[in-house]
Amino acid sequence: MLLVMLSGSVSEMDYTDKILFLEDVGEQEYSIDRMMRMLKRSGKLAKLKGLIVGAFNEIEEDQIPFGQTPDEIIFELVKEYNYPVCFNFPTGHIDDNKALVVGKQVQLDIREHDVVLTWD
């Protein structure tokens, strides 16, 4: 997750009242866990208004199994927050990659059987 590598730099983004989108390719589960814990411990996850989790592809096998998938890692760290969280959003390094609008006001509505993301 490139956004973690930008922490403390002039390129670091403001997480306050944002809907954050996460995806990655070619990482190991322990590395995803470490990056997500950094976001939580720095208070960034608490500032969000919502979270969209896209594809985590080509997860590298660890010599010793980590014990959690990326979705399980993320859910464990955000379940205490009172904002919508969507998993398996069709965006990321996948064949049927759907585009997201960046920098617009959006509405994230998570329903029992679908997710609606709208913008003006």
PyMOL commands that set and color helices and strands:
alter all, ss='L'
color gray80, all
select helices_A, chain A and resi 2-5+29-41+45-47+70-78
alter helices_A, ss='H'
color red, helices_A
select strands_A, chain A and resi 19-25+50-57+85-86+106-110+115-119
alter strands_A, ss='S'
color yellow, strands_A
deselect
rebuild
show_as cartoon
